[in-house]
């Protein structure tokens, strides 16, 4: 990726972090929304247009460049200590998960029995862990990378297994926006590797759609949770029936 294209991608992320939309940029620049979308998708900016968008976002070019330099330092996995600290406090877990879904602070406060001061205290803890950066006006920027994942068998996964796993599967998976598939078969090594690549691609697509939809009005989106799993496995009762070698 060229330096200019990377800079435009960084500008796009900064606008998204502020809750800015293409429509808002279009109004500020006196352009159509379609023209603004095309300008960003093609990364085709004149210096004048770049200055106008930076002015709209309240950013300086130097600040945007620093943000670009920080891009490679986004968090892809927390430390065990950080995960343990999160799951030790159920209200911190709540705020952390809503932050991952990029809920506005006022929406968190309006939805749950939590004061503004308490919510900010939890956000400060997440800021210290490097999960977010707190911004003026009760805003924040998420510092987790696109490839972020919880530690395998770490504190958060153990929390999910203990607290949420049974609830998650307590449904017929036949309602709107629900699906569960369970398939079995014999796969070669190359086929197994191909399936893992495709499943990771689905997870990345989920993350991309989530990031794109942060530009939509908040109430147009629904919190979705996708669990993807594949492994060599046999039911324990069947394994017990195997002949001893």
N, C-alpha and C positions, 0 to 999 in steps of 0.2 A: 504494500500500500504506500502511495506517495505521501510525503509530509503534508501537502495541502489537503489531501483526502482525509488523512488522520485528524487534521485540525478541524475539518468540518464535522467529522463524526464526534469529536469531543464537544464542539459547539452544540451539536444536536443533543448530546447527553446532558449538557448543562441546562439547556432549555427545558428538557424533560424533567430534570430535577426541580426546576422552578414551577412546574405545572403549566408551562407555556404550551400553546397549541399552534398548529400551522395557521389556523384561522386568526389567532391573535397576532402572529407575526405578519400575516397578510394585511390586516387592518393597519398596523403600525407603518408598514412600508408602502401602503397604497397599491397593493398588488392583489391579484386573485389568489385564492387558496390553492388552486390547481398549479399556478405558476410557482408558488413557494414550494409546494411538494416536489415539483419537477426540479427546482433549483437545488434542493437538498439531495434528492435521489441521484442527480447527475453530478452533484458536488461542483456545480458551475456557478461560481460566485465572482463578481467583479469586486475590486477593493472597496468601491463605494457601497455595494450591497453588504459586504462583510462588516464594514463600519456601522451601517444602519442596524444590522441584526445585533451586533455587539452592544450598541447604544440601547436598543430595546431590552436586552438582557441585563443591562447594567454591568457589563464586563469590559475589562481592558484586554487588549491583545496579549499582553504579557501574562495576565492572569490565566487566559485560555491556554497559553503555551505551558505554563506550570501545571495546569490540570492535565494536559496531554502527557507531560513527563511523569505524572503520578499514576497514569493509567496502568502501567505494568506492575504497580504495587497493590492492586486490588486483592482482597482476601479471597482465596479459593477454599480455605478450610480453617476453622477455628482451632485453638489449642484445646487439649482436654480440660485444662483448668477453666477456660472460658465457657465451654459447654456445661461443665459441672456447675459453675456459678449461675448460669441461666436456668437450668432445670431445678435448681435448689429453691427458686422463688417462682411460684406459679403465675404471679402477676407480671414478672419480668419475662417469662415464657410468652405470655399473651402479647405483650408489647413487642417482643422480638419477632414473633410470627406476623404481627400486623405490619411491622416495619418491612419485613421481607416481601409482603404484599403491597408495600408502598402506600399504606393508608395515611391520609393527612392526620396530623395530631388532633385537630378539632373533631374529626370523625371518630377517633379512638375514644376521646373524652365523652362525646355525645352518645356513643353506643354502650360503653361500659361504665360501671359505677367506680369512676376513677377521677380524682381532681386533676386539674391542670398541673399543679405543683408535683403531684405524685407521678404523673405521666412523664414530666420533664426529668424527674429524678431517675426514672428508668432509662430514659433516652441518654442521659449523661453517662450512665453505666455502659450502655451500648457504644457510646462514643469512645469511652476509655478502652473498650475492647477492640476498637478499630472496625466495628461493624457499620457505623454511620459517622458522618461528620455533622454536628449540629450547626445550623445556620441561623441568622437573625430571623425574628418573627415566627418562632416555633416551627421552623422548617428544618429539614435534614437532607443529606445526600447519602444514599446507600453506597457503601464501599465494598460490597461483595462482588466478586467477578461472576461472569456469565457461567462459569464452570463450578460455582460454589457447591459443595456437598458436605453433609455432616459426616463425622468420623465413623467408619464402619464399626459397629458394635461399641460405639462411644457413648458418652452420657446421654446425648439427645436421642439416639436410636433406642437405647435402653428405656428412656422415658416414654418414647412412642409405643414400644412393645408393651410396657406395663400399663400405661394410661389410656392409650388411644386405639391400639390395634383392634381390640374386640369391637369397639364402637364403630370403627371404620367399616368393618365387614358385616355389621348388623343391618343389612339391607338386602333386598332381592336383586339389586343392580339392574332393574328393568324400568326405572323411572326416567324422566327427561334428563338428559346430560349424564346418564349413568351407563357404565359398561364394564363388564368383567369377562375376560376370556381365560379359559384354562385349557391348554392344549398339551398333548404329550406326543413324543416321537423320538426317533433315533437319528442323531445328527453326527456327521463326520466332524473332524477337527476344523476343516475349512468352513463348513456350514455353521458351526458354533461361533467361530470368529466373526462370520458375516452377520449373524443375528445380533451379536453384541454391538457391532458397529451401527447397525440399523436402530437398535433400541437407544443407544446413546444419541443418535441423530434425532430421534423423536423427542427425547428429553431436551435437547438443544432447541428444537423447534418450539416446544412448550415455553422455554425461557424467552425466545425471541418474540413470540406472540404476546406473552405477558408484558414485555418491555414496550412493544408497540401499543398495547391497549392502555398503558398508563397515560396516554395522551387523550383518551376518551373521558367523558364525564364519569365521575366515580361511580354513580349509581347505575351506569349501563353495564357494569362488569360484576361478575359473581366469583367469589373465592372458590377455586377449584383445586383439588388435591389428586395428583396422579401417582399411583404406586406401580412401578414396573419391576418385575422380578423374573429371573430365569436362572436355573441351577440344575446340576445333576442331582437327582433325588429319588428315593424310594420310601414309601410309607414304612414306618418303623415296624408295624405288625407284619409286613411282607418280608422285611429284612430278617426278622426273627425266624422265618420259615425256611430260610436258605440252608442248603446242605453245608455242613462244616467241611472245610478243605483240610 
